[in-house]
Amino acid sequence: LRAFLPEGATDGEIREEVEKAAAALGAPTAKDMGAVMKTALAALKLTGKVVDGKKVSEAVKARLA
């Protein structure tokens, strides 16, 4: 079955996209979490990989903390 499932985004790819999103938005504080999440998730979904929103949320929290 796994052969038919799309590949998931790695932790490294998630961190990279979160970093790019935060830099592009100039998001220095946790108040910007929603905008960073939205931008990072959109970029990750364009890769065609499965994205775990919880992992993205954790990466955003770590980046903006």
Predicted model as a PDB file, atoms N, CA, C, CB and O in Angstrom, pLDDT in the B-factor column:
MODEL        1                                                                  
ATOM      1  N   LEU A   1       0.811  -1.195   0.000  1.00 73.00           N  
ATOM      2  CA  LEU A   1       0.000   0.000   0.000  1.00 73.00           C  
ATOM      3  C   LEU A   1       0.857   1.263   0.000  1.00 73.00           C  
ATOM      4  CB  LEU A   1      -0.924  -0.004   1.193  1.00 73.00           C  
ATOM      5  O   LEU A   1       0.506   2.245  -0.654  1.00 73.00           O  
ATOM      6  N   ARG A   2       1.968   1.249   0.721  1.00 76.00           N  
ATOM      7  CA  ARG A   2       2.810   2.442   0.819  1.00 76.00           C  
ATOM      8  C   ARG A   2       3.347   2.884  -0.526  1.00 76.00           C  
ATOM      9  CB  ARG A   2       3.959   2.191   1.759  1.00 76.00           C  
ATOM     10  O   ARG A   2       3.643   4.061  -0.728  1.00 76.00           O  
ATOM     11  N   ALA A   3       3.471   1.948  -1.440  1.00 83.00           N  
ATOM     12  CA  ALA A   3       3.973   2.296  -2.770  1.00 83.00           C  
ATOM     13  C   ALA A   3       3.005   3.218  -3.504  1.00 83.00           C  
ATOM     14  CB  ALA A   3       4.214   1.030  -3.595  1.00 83.00           C  
ATOM     15  O   ALA A   3       3.414   3.950  -4.405  1.00 83.00           O  
ATOM     16  N   PHE A   4       1.752   3.192  -3.136  1.00 86.00           N  
ATOM     17  CA  PHE A   4       0.741   4.014  -3.803  1.00 86.00           C  
ATOM     18  C   PHE A   4       0.500   5.359  -3.122  1.00 86.00           C  
ATOM     19  CB  PHE A   4      -0.552   3.259  -3.874  1.00 86.00           C  
ATOM     20  O   PHE A   4      -0.124   6.250  -3.699  1.00 86.00           O  
ATOM     21  N   LEU A   5       0.991   5.500  -1.907  1.00 83.00           N  
ATOM     22  CA  LEU A   5       0.797   6.746  -1.171  1.00 83.00           C  
ATOM     23  C   LEU A   5       1.828   7.787  -1.600  1.00 83.00           C  
ATOM     24  CB  LEU A   5       0.888   6.498   0.344  1.00 83.00           C  
ATOM     25  O   LEU A   5       2.970   7.438  -1.899  1.00 83.00           O  
ATOM     26  N   PRO A   6       1.440   9.055  -1.632  1.00 82.00           N  
ATOM     27  CA  PRO A   6       2.421  10.090  -1.955  1.00 82.00           C  
ATOM     28  C   PRO A   6       3.439  10.222  -0.832  1.00 82.00           C  
ATOM     29  CB  PRO A   6       1.724  11.441  -2.207  1.00 82.00           C  
ATOM     30  O   PRO A   6       3.143   9.946   0.330  1.00 82.00           O  
ATOM     31  N   GLU A   7       4.632  10.644  -1.195  1.00 87.00           N  
ATOM     32  CA  GLU A   7       5.715  10.813  -0.227  1.00 87.00           C  
ATOM     33  C   GLU A   7       5.401  11.977   0.706  1.00 87.00           C  
ATOM     34  CB  GLU A   7       7.064  11.046  -0.946  1.00 87.00           C  
ATOM     35  O   GLU A   7       4.827  12.984   0.289  1.00 87.00           O  
ATOM     36  N   GLY A   8       5.777  11.831   1.954  1.00 91.00           N  
ATOM     37  CA  GLY A   8       5.553  12.896   2.927  1.00 91.00           C  
ATOM     38  C   GLY A   8       6.727  13.859   2.962  1.00 91.00           C  
ATOM     39  O   GLY A   8       7.854  13.484   2.640  1.00 91.00           O  
ATOM     40  N   ALA A   9       6.467  15.089   3.351  1.00 94.00           N  
ATOM     41  CA  ALA A   9       7.519  16.092   3.483  1.00 94.00           C  
ATOM     42  C   ALA A   9       8.378  15.737   4.696  1.00 94.00           C  
ATOM     43  CB  ALA A   9       6.917  17.530   3.621  1.00 94.00           C  
ATOM     44  O   ALA A   9       7.854  15.346   5.739  1.00 94.00           O  
ATOM     45  N   THR A  10       9.690  15.875   4.558  1.00 94.00           N  
ATOM     46  CA  THR A  10      10.606  15.575   5.661  1.00 94.00           C  
ATOM     47  C   THR A  10      10.645  16.749   6.636  1.00 94.00           C  
ATOM     48  CB  THR A  10      12.030  15.266   5.128  1.00 94.00           C  
ATOM     49  O   THR A  10      10.208  17.856   6.319  1.00 94.00           O  
ATOM     50  N   ASP A  11      11.174  16.486   7.822  1.00 95.00           N  
ATOM     51  CA  ASP A  11      11.309  17.551   8.819  1.00 95.00           C  
ATOM     52  C   ASP A  11      12.203  18.673   8.293  1.00 95.00           C  
ATOM     53  CB  ASP A  11      11.880  16.990  10.136  1.00 95.00           C  
ATOM     54  O   ASP A  11      11.946  19.851   8.544  1.00 95.00           O  
ATOM     55  N   GLY A  12      13.243  18.303   7.569  1.00 96.00           N  
ATOM     56  CA  GLY A  12      14.145  19.301   6.995  1.00 96.00           C  
ATOM     57  C   GLY A  12      13.449  20.194   5.981  1.00 96.00           C  
ATOM     58  O   GLY A  12      13.656  21.407   5.964  1.00 96.00           O  
ATOM     59  N   GLU A  13      12.624  19.589   5.138  1.00 96.00           N  
ATOM     60  CA  GLU A  13      11.875  20.369   4.145  1.00 96.00           C  
ATOM     61  C   GLU A  13      10.883  21.305   4.820  1.00 96.00           C  
ATOM     62  CB  GLU A  13      11.138  19.436   3.173  1.00 96.00           C  
ATOM     63  O   GLU A  13      10.689  22.441   4.387  1.00 96.00           O  
ATOM     64  N   ILE A  14      10.262  20.816   5.879  1.00 96.00           N  
ATOM     65  CA  ILE A  14       9.301  21.641   6.614  1.00 96.00           C  
ATOM     66  C   ILE A  14      10.018  22.832   7.241  1.00 96.00           C  
ATOM     67  CB  ILE A  14       8.577  20.807   7.704  1.00 96.00           C  
ATOM     68  O   ILE A  14       9.563  23.968   7.108  1.00 96.00           O  
ATOM     69  N   ARG A  15      11.140  22.581   7.927  1.00 96.00           N  
ATOM     70  CA  ARG A  15      11.901  23.673   8.547  1.00 96.00           C  
ATOM     71  C   ARG A  15      12.356  24.692   7.499  1.00 96.00           C  
ATOM     72  CB  ARG A  15      13.122  23.114   9.303  1.00 96.00           C  
ATOM     73  O   ARG A  15      12.301  25.899   7.733  1.00 96.00           O  
ATOM     74  N   GLU A  16      12.802  24.201   6.354  1.00 96.00           N  
ATOM     75  CA  GLU A  16      13.263  25.090   5.280  1.00 96.00           C  
ATOM     76  C   GLU A  16      12.143  26.002   4.788  1.00 96.00           C  
ATOM     77  CB  GLU A  16      13.815  24.268   4.110  1.00 96.00           C  
ATOM     78  O   GLU A  16      12.356  27.202   4.614  1.00 96.00           O  
ATOM     79  N   GLU A  17      10.969  25.452   4.567  1.00 96.00           N  
ATOM     80  CA  GLU A  17       9.844  26.261   4.086  1.00 96.00           C  
ATOM     81  C   GLU A  17       9.348  27.239   5.155  1.00 96.00           C  
ATOM     82  CB  GLU A  17       8.694  25.351   3.641  1.00 96.00           C  
ATOM     83  O   GLU A  17       8.943  28.358   4.840  1.00 96.00           O  
ATOM     84  N   VAL A  18       9.381  26.813   6.412  1.00 96.00           N  
ATOM     85  CA  VAL A  18       8.993  27.711   7.505  1.00 96.00           C  
ATOM     86  C   VAL A  18       9.974  28.879   7.575  1.00 96.00           C  
ATOM     87  CB  VAL A  18       8.950  26.948   8.866  1.00 96.00           C  
ATOM     88  O   VAL A  18       9.565  30.026   7.756  1.00 96.00           O  
ATOM     89  N   GLU A  19      11.263  28.590   7.432  1.00 95.00           N  
ATOM     90  CA  GLU A  19      12.295  29.626   7.443  1.00 95.00           C  
ATOM     91  C   GLU A  19      12.063  30.619   6.304  1.00 95.00           C  
ATOM     92  CB  GLU A  19      13.700  28.994   7.327  1.00 95.00           C  
ATOM     93  O   GLU A  19      12.118  31.832   6.505  1.00 95.00           O  
ATOM     94  N   LYS A  20      11.803  30.089   5.107  1.00 95.00           N  
ATOM     95  CA  LYS A  20      11.551  30.949   3.943  1.00 95.00           C  
ATOM     96  C   LYS A  20      10.315  31.816   4.162  1.00 95.00           C  
ATOM     97  CB  LYS A  20      11.379  30.099   2.671  1.00 95.00           C  
ATOM     98  O   LYS A  20      10.327  33.011   3.867  1.00 95.00           O  
ATOM     99  N   ALA A  21       9.258  31.213   4.676  1.00 95.00           N  
ATOM    100  CA  ALA A  21       8.009  31.947   4.900  1.00 95.00           C  
ATOM    101  C   ALA A  21       8.196  33.050   5.932  1.00 95.00           C  
ATOM    102  CB  ALA A  21       6.901  30.993   5.351  1.00 95.00           C  
ATOM    103  O   ALA A  21       7.718  34.169   5.745  1.00 95.00           O  
ATOM    104  N   ALA A  22       8.890  32.735   7.020  1.00 94.00           N  
ATOM    105  CA  ALA A  22       9.111  33.724   8.074  1.00 94.00           C  
ATOM    106  C   ALA A  22       9.964  34.875   7.546  1.00 94.00           C  
ATOM    107  CB  ALA A  22       9.789  33.072   9.302  1.00 94.00           C  
ATOM    108  O   ALA A  22       9.699  36.036   7.856  1.00 94.00           O  
ATOM    109  N   ALA A  23      10.977  34.561   6.755  1.00 94.00           N  
ATOM    110  CA  ALA A  23      11.845  35.600   6.200  1.00 94.00           C  
ATOM    111  C   ALA A  23      11.078  36.467   5.202  1.00 94.00           C  
ATOM    112  CB  ALA A  23      13.077  34.969   5.522  1.00 94.00           C  
ATOM    113  O   ALA A  23      11.210  37.690   5.208  1.00 94.00           O  
ATOM    114  N   ALA A  24      10.284  35.838   4.353  1.00 94.00           N  
ATOM    115  CA  ALA A  24       9.533  36.584   3.338  1.00 94.00           C  
ATOM    116  C   ALA A  24       8.506  37.520   3.968  1.00 94.00           C  
ATOM    117  CB  ALA A  24       8.834  35.620   2.384  1.00 94.00           C  
ATOM    118  O   ALA A  24       8.252  38.611   3.458  1.00 94.00           O  
ATOM    119  N   LEU A  25       7.921  37.082   5.077  1.00 92.00           N  
ATOM    120  CA  LEU A  25       6.895  37.880   5.736  1.00 92.00           C  
ATOM    121  C   LEU A  25       7.473  38.837   6.772  1.00 92.00           C  
ATOM    122  CB  LEU A  25       5.886  36.975   6.392  1.00 92.00           C  
ATOM    123  O   LEU A  25       6.761  39.698   7.291  1.00 92.00           O  
ATOM    124  N   GLY A  26       8.766  38.689   7.074  1.00 90.00           N  
ATOM    125  CA  GLY A  26       9.354  39.504   8.121  1.00 90.00           C  
ATOM    126  C   GLY A  26       8.667  39.256   9.450  1.00 90.00           C  
ATOM    127  O   GLY A  26       8.348  40.194  10.181  1.00 90.00           O  
ATOM    128  N   ALA A  27       8.440  37.981   9.758  1.00 75.00           N  
ATOM    129  CA  ALA A  27       7.652  37.589  10.934  1.00 75.00           C  
ATOM    130  C   ALA A  27       8.560  37.347  12.136  1.00 75.00           C  
ATOM    131  CB  ALA A  27       6.823  36.322  10.633  1.00 75.00           C  
ATOM    132  O   ALA A  27       9.121  36.261  12.283  1.00 75.00           O  
ATOM    133  N   PRO A  28       8.707  38.352  12.995  1.00 81.00           N  
ATOM    134  CA  PRO A  28       9.602  38.184  14.139  1.00 81.00           C  
ATOM    135  C   PRO A  28       8.952  37.644  15.412  1.00 81.00           C  
ATOM    136  CB  PRO A  28      10.227  39.478  14.446  1.00 81.00           C  
ATOM    137  O   PRO A  28       9.665  37.225  16.325  1.00 81.00           O  
ATOM    138  N   THR A  29       7.640  37.640  15.499  1.00 88.00           N  
ATOM    139  CA  THR A  29       6.995  37.244  16.751  1.00 88.00           C  
ATOM    140  C   THR A  29       5.948  36.154  16.544  1.00 88.00           C  
ATOM    141  CB  THR A  29       6.351  38.449  17.406  1.00 88.00           C  
ATOM    142  O   THR A  29       5.543  35.856  15.421  1.00 88.00           O  
ATOM    143  N   ALA A  30       5.528  35.575  17.656  1.00 88.00           N  
ATOM    144  CA  ALA A  30       4.525  34.516  17.628  1.00 88.00           C  
ATOM    145  C   ALA A  30       3.168  35.028  17.137  1.00 88.00           C  
ATOM    146  CB  ALA A  30       4.378  33.902  19.013  1.00 88.00           C  
ATOM    147  O   ALA A  30       2.319  34.233  16.733  1.00 88.00           O  
ATOM    148  N   LYS A  31       2.956  36.343  17.169  1.00 91.00           N  
ATOM    149  CA  LYS A  31       1.698  36.906  16.674  1.00 91.00           C  
ATOM    150  C   LYS A  31       1.547  36.678  15.172  1.00 91.00           C  
ATOM    151  CB  LYS A  31       1.623  38.407  16.989  1.00 91.00           C  
ATOM    152  O   LYS A  31       0.439  36.744  14.640  1.00 91.00           O  
ATOM    153  N   ASP A  32       2.653  36.411  14.494  1.00 92.00           N  
ATOM    154  CA  ASP A  32       2.645  36.201  13.043  1.00 92.00           C  
ATOM    155  C   ASP A  32       2.506  34.726  12.665  1.00 92.00           C  
ATOM    156  CB  ASP A  32       3.917  36.763  12.434  1.00 92.00           C  
ATOM    157  O   ASP A  32       2.669  34.366  11.499  1.00 92.00           O  
ATOM    158  N   MET A  33       2.209  33.886  13.632  1.00 94.00           N  
ATOM    159  CA  MET A  33       2.169  32.435  13.397  1.00 94.00           C  
ATOM    160  C   MET A  33       1.188  32.035  12.293  1.00 94.00           C  
ATOM    161  CB  MET A  33       1.797  31.718  14.682  1.00 94.00           C  
ATOM    162  O   MET A  33       1.517  31.205  11.446  1.00 94.00           O  
ATOM    163  N   GLY A  34       0.008  32.608  12.295  1.00 94.00           N  
ATOM    164  CA  GLY A  34      -0.999  32.243  11.298  1.00 94.00           C  
ATOM    165  C   GLY A  34      -0.540  32.520   9.882  1.00 94.00           C  
ATOM    166  O   GLY A  34      -0.729  31.690   8.993  1.00 94.00           O  
ATOM    167  N   ALA A  35       0.057  33.673   9.666  1.00 95.00           N  
ATOM    168  CA  ALA A  35       0.525  34.038   8.326  1.00 95.00           C  
ATOM    169  C   ALA A  35       1.665  33.130   7.877  1.00 95.00           C  
ATOM    170  CB  ALA A  35       0.980  35.504   8.298  1.00 95.00           C  
ATOM    171  O   ALA A  35       1.718  32.718   6.718  1.00 95.00           O  
ATOM    172  N   VAL A  36       2.573  32.819   8.794  1.00 95.00           N  
ATOM    173  CA  VAL A  36       3.701  31.938   8.462  1.00 95.00           C  
ATOM    174  C   VAL A  36       3.191  30.536   8.159  1.00 95.00           C  
ATOM    175  CB  VAL A  36       4.733  31.897   9.621  1.00 95.00           C  
ATOM    176  O   VAL A  36       3.642  29.903   7.204  1.00 95.00           O  
ATOM    177  N   MET A  37       2.244  30.044   8.976  1.00 95.00           N  
ATOM    178  CA  MET A  37       1.659  28.717   8.742  1.00 95.00           C  
ATOM    179  C   MET A  37       1.024  28.643   7.360  1.00 95.00           C  
ATOM    180  CB  MET A  37       0.613  28.387   9.823  1.00 95.00           C  
ATOM    181  O   MET A  37       1.261  27.699   6.607  1.00 95.00           O  
ATOM    182  N   LYS A  38       0.226  29.631   7.040  1.00 96.00           N  
ATOM    183  CA  LYS A  38      -0.489  29.646   5.764  1.00 96.00           C  
ATOM    184  C   LYS A  38       0.493  29.630   4.590  1.00 96.00           C  
ATOM    185  CB  LYS A  38      -1.404  30.884   5.676  1.00 96.00           C  
ATOM    186  O   LYS A  38       0.319  28.864   3.642  1.00 96.00           O  
ATOM    187  N   THR A  39       1.510  30.465   4.656  1.00 96.00           N  
ATOM    188  CA  THR A  39       2.492  30.558   3.577  1.00 96.00           C  
ATOM    189  C   THR A  39       3.307  29.273   3.458  1.00 96.00           C  
ATOM    190  CB  THR A  39       3.423  31.749   3.808  1.00 96.00           C  
ATOM    191  O   THR A  39       3.524  28.771   2.354  1.00 96.00           O  
ATOM    192  N   ALA A  40       3.756  28.744   4.588  1.00 96.00           N  
ATOM    193  CA  ALA A  40       4.569  27.524   4.572  1.00 96.00           C  
ATOM    194  C   ALA A  40       3.764  26.321   4.070  1.00 96.00           C  
ATOM    195  CB  ALA A  40       5.119  27.235   5.975  1.00 96.00           C  
ATOM    196  O   ALA A  40       4.264  25.532   3.268  1.00 96.00           O  
ATOM    197  N   LEU A  41       2.533  26.182   4.533  1.00 96.00           N  
ATOM    198  CA  LEU A  41       1.689  25.060   4.088  1.00 96.00           C  
ATOM    199  C   LEU A  41       1.414  25.138   2.589  1.00 96.00           C  
ATOM    200  CB  LEU A  41       0.358  25.045   4.864  1.00 96.00           C  
ATOM    201  O   LEU A  41       1.430  24.117   1.901  1.00 96.00           O  
ATOM    202  N   ALA A  42       1.165  26.328   2.088  1.00 96.00           N  
ATOM    203  CA  ALA A  42       0.904  26.495   0.658  1.00 96.00           C  
ATOM    204  C   ALA A  42       2.132  26.087  -0.155  1.00 96.00           C  
ATOM    205  CB  ALA A  42       0.511  27.958   0.342  1.00 96.00           C  
ATOM    206  O   ALA A  42       2.009  25.398  -1.168  1.00 96.00           O  
ATOM    207  N   ALA A  43       3.303  26.508   0.285  1.00 96.00           N  
ATOM    208  CA  ALA A  43       4.538  26.167  -0.426  1.00 96.00           C  
ATOM    209  C   ALA A  43       4.806  24.670  -0.371  1.00 96.00           C  
ATOM    210  CB  ALA A  43       5.727  26.933   0.166  1.00 96.00           C  
ATOM    211  O   ALA A  43       5.229  24.078  -1.364  1.00 96.00           O  
ATOM    212  N   LEU A  44       4.564  24.059   0.772  1.00 95.00           N  
ATOM    213  CA  LEU A  44       4.802  22.624   0.904  1.00 95.00           C  
ATOM    214  C   LEU A  44       3.818  21.809   0.071  1.00 95.00           C  
ATOM    215  CB  LEU A  44       4.712  22.209   2.365  1.00 95.00           C  
ATOM    216  O   LEU A  44       4.191  20.783  -0.497  1.00 95.00           O  
ATOM    217  N   LYS A  45       2.585  22.249  -0.007  1.00 93.00           N  
ATOM    218  CA  LYS A  45       1.597  21.512  -0.799  1.00 93.00           C  
ATOM    219  C   LYS A  45       1.917  21.579  -2.288  1.00 93.00           C  
ATOM    220  CB  LYS A  45       0.193  22.060  -0.543  1.00 93.00           C  
ATOM    221  O   LYS A  45       1.570  20.667  -3.038  1.00 93.00           O  
ATOM    222  N   LEU A  46       2.568  22.643  -2.715  1.00 94.00           N  
ATOM    223  CA  LEU A  46       2.959  22.760  -4.119  1.00 94.00           C  
ATOM    224  C   LEU A  46       3.996  21.713  -4.514  1.00 94.00           C  
ATOM    225  CB  LEU A  46       3.503  24.151  -4.394  1.00 94.00           C  
ATOM    226  O   LEU A  46       4.160  21.420  -5.699  1.00 94.00           O  
ATOM    227  N   THR A  47       4.696  21.150  -3.532  1.00 90.00           N  
ATOM    228  CA  THR A  47       5.696  20.125  -3.822  1.00 90.00           C  
ATOM    229  C   THR A  47       5.032  18.792  -4.156  1.00 90.00           C  
ATOM    230  CB  THR A  47       6.648  19.957  -2.634  1.00 90.00           C  
ATOM    231  O   THR A  47       5.681  17.888  -4.684  1.00 90.00           O  
ATOM    232  N   GLY A  48       3.731  18.667  -3.846  1.00 89.00           N  
ATOM    233  CA  GLY A  48       3.017  17.427  -4.126  1.00 89.00           C  
ATOM    234  C   GLY A  48       3.188  16.373  -3.043  1.00 89.00           C  
ATOM    235  O   GLY A  48       2.737  15.238  -3.195  1.00 89.00           O  
ATOM    236  N   LYS A  49       3.841  16.753  -1.949  1.00 90.00           N  
ATOM    237  CA  LYS A  49       4.058  15.808  -0.864  1.00 90.00           C  
ATOM    238  C   LYS A  49       2.986  15.993   0.204  1.00 90.00           C  
ATOM    239  CB  LYS A  49       5.467  15.984  -0.259  1.00 90.00           C  
ATOM    240  O   LYS A  49       2.383  17.059   0.329  1.00 90.00           O  
ATOM    241  N   VAL A  50       2.768  14.931   0.968  1.00 92.00           N  
ATOM    242  CA  VAL A  50       1.819  14.985   2.076  1.00 92.00           C  
ATOM    243  C   VAL A  50       2.456  15.806   3.188  1.00 92.00           C  
ATOM    244  CB  VAL A  50       1.432  13.546   2.579  1.00 92.00           C  
ATOM    245  O   VAL A  50       3.628  15.620   3.513  1.00 92.00           O  
ATOM    246  N   VAL A  51       1.683  16.710   3.766  1.00 94.00           N  
ATOM    247  CA  VAL A  51       2.207  17.598   4.800  1.00 94.00           C  
ATOM    248  C   VAL A  51       1.409  17.408   6.092  1.00 94.00           C  
ATOM    249  CB  VAL A  51       2.152  19.080   4.333  1.00 94.00           C  
ATOM    250  O   VAL A  51       0.180  17.469   6.091  1.00 94.00           O  
ATOM    251  N   ASP A  52       2.123  17.178   7.183  1.00 94.00           N  
ATOM    252  CA  ASP A  52       1.499  17.046   8.497  1.00 94.00           C  
ATOM    253  C   ASP A  52       1.434  18.443   9.116  1.00 94.00           C  
ATOM    254  CB  ASP A  52       2.297  16.040   9.421  1.00 94.00           C  
ATOM    255  O   ASP A  52       2.461  19.024   9.469  1.00 94.00           O  
ATOM    256  N   GLY A  53       0.229  18.968   9.243  1.00 95.00           N  
ATOM    257  CA  GLY A  53       0.033  20.307   9.781  1.00 95.00           C  
ATOM    258  C   GLY A  53       0.594  20.475  11.182  1.00 95.00           C  
ATOM    259  O   GLY A  53       1.058  21.557  11.542  1.00 95.00           O  
ATOM    260  N   LYS A  54       0.554  19.414  11.972  1.00 96.00           N  
ATOM    261  CA  LYS A  54       1.081  19.487  13.337  1.00 96.00           C  
ATOM    262  C   LYS A  54       2.594  19.714  13.317  1.00 96.00           C  
ATOM    263  CB  LYS A  54       0.745  18.196  14.117  1.00 96.00           C  
ATOM    264  O   LYS A  54       3.119  20.489  14.118  1.00 96.00           O  
ATOM    265  N   LYS A  55       3.290  19.040  12.406  1.00 97.00           N  
ATOM    266  CA  LYS A  55       4.736  19.221  12.296  1.00 97.00           C  
ATOM    267  C   LYS A  55       5.058  20.638  11.843  1.00 97.00           C  
ATOM    268  CB  LYS A  55       5.340  18.197  11.318  1.00 97.00           C  
ATOM    269  O   LYS A  55       6.017  21.242  12.323  1.00 97.00           O  
ATOM    270  N   VAL A  56       4.265  21.167  10.924  1.00 96.00           N  
ATOM    271  CA  VAL A  56       4.480  22.534  10.453  1.00 96.00           C  
ATOM    272  C   VAL A  56       4.242  23.510  11.606  1.00 96.00           C  
ATOM    273  CB  VAL A  56       3.544  22.862   9.251  1.00 96.00           C  
ATOM    274  O   VAL A  56       5.010  24.454  11.793  1.00 96.00           O  
ATOM    275  N   SER A  57       3.198  23.285  12.364  1.00 96.00           N  
ATOM    276  CA  SER A  57       2.884  24.139  13.509  1.00 96.00           C  
ATOM    277  C   SER A  57       4.024  24.132  14.526  1.00 96.00           C  
ATOM    278  CB  SER A  57       1.578  23.680  14.176  1.00 96.00           C  
ATOM    279  O   SER A  57       4.407  25.184  15.038  1.00 96.00           O  
ATOM    280  N   GLU A  58       4.560  22.962  14.816  1.00 97.00           N  
ATOM    281  CA  GLU A  58       5.677  22.850  15.771  1.00 97.00           C  
ATOM    282  C   GLU A  58       6.907  23.591  15.248  1.00 97.00           C  
ATOM    283  CB  GLU A  58       6.024  21.362  16.034  1.00 97.00           C  
ATOM    284  O   GLU A  58       7.604  24.257  16.014  1.00 97.00           O  
ATOM    285  N   ALA A  59       7.176  23.476  13.946  1.00 96.00           N  
ATOM    286  CA  ALA A  59       8.336  24.155  13.351  1.00 96.00           C  
ATOM    287  C   ALA A  59       8.160  25.663  13.398  1.00 96.00           C  
ATOM    288  CB  ALA A  59       8.547  23.696  11.898  1.00 96.00           C  
ATOM    289  O   ALA A  59       9.118  26.392  13.654  1.00 96.00           O  
ATOM    290  N   VAL A  60       6.935  26.141  13.153  1.00 96.00           N  
ATOM    291  CA  VAL A  60       6.658  27.579  13.200  1.00 96.00           C  
ATOM    292  C   VAL A  60       6.818  28.089  14.633  1.00 96.00           C  
ATOM    293  CB  VAL A  60       5.227  27.884  12.668  1.00 96.00           C  
ATOM    294  O   VAL A  60       7.415  29.142  14.857  1.00 96.00           O  
ATOM    295  N   LYS A  61       6.291  27.352  15.588  1.00 95.00           N  
ATOM    296  CA  LYS A  61       6.411  27.757  16.992  1.00 95.00           C  
ATOM    297  C   LYS A  61       7.884  27.834  17.398  1.00 95.00           C  
ATOM    298  CB  LYS A  61       5.650  26.769  17.912  1.00 95.00           C  
ATOM    299  O   LYS A  61       8.298  28.780  18.068  1.00 95.00           O  
ATOM    300  N   ALA A  62       8.666  26.845  16.995  1.00 95.00           N  
ATOM    301  CA  ALA A  62      10.088  26.831  17.323  1.00 95.00           C  
ATOM    302  C   ALA A  62      10.809  28.017  16.676  1.00 95.00           C  
ATOM    303  CB  ALA A  62      10.728  25.506  16.871  1.00 95.00           C  
ATOM    304  O   ALA A  62      11.679  28.632  17.293  1.00 95.00           O  
ATOM    305  N   ARG A  63      10.450  28.328  15.451  1.00 94.00           N  
ATOM    306  CA  ARG A  63      11.097  29.430  14.716  1.00 94.00           C  
ATOM    307  C   ARG A  63      10.743  30.789  15.303  1.00 94.00           C  
ATOM    308  CB  ARG A  63      10.697  29.391  13.243  1.00 94.00           C  
ATOM    309  O   ARG A  63      11.593  31.678  15.362  1.00 94.00           O  
ATOM    310  N   LEU A  64       9.505  30.959  15.734  1.00 92.00           N  
ATOM    311  CA  LEU A  64       9.066  32.257  16.214  1.00 92.00           C  
ATOM    312  C   LEU A  64       9.227  32.428  17.732  1.00 92.00           C  
ATOM    313  CB  LEU A  64       7.630  32.469  15.832  1.00 92.00           C  
ATOM    314  O   LEU A  64       8.937  33.494  18.274  1.00 92.00           O  
ATOM    315  N   ALA A  65       9.683  31.389  18.401  1.00 86.00           N  
ATOM    316  CA  ALA A  65       9.845  31.465  19.865  1.00 86.00           C  
ATOM    317  C   ALA A  65      11.049  32.298  20.257  1.00 86.00           C  
ATOM    318  CB  ALA A  65       9.980  30.068  20.459  1.00 86.00           C  
ATOM    319  O   ALA A  65      11.326  32.462  21.445  1.00 86.00           O  
TER     320      ALA A  65                                                      
ENDMDL                                                                          
END                                                                             
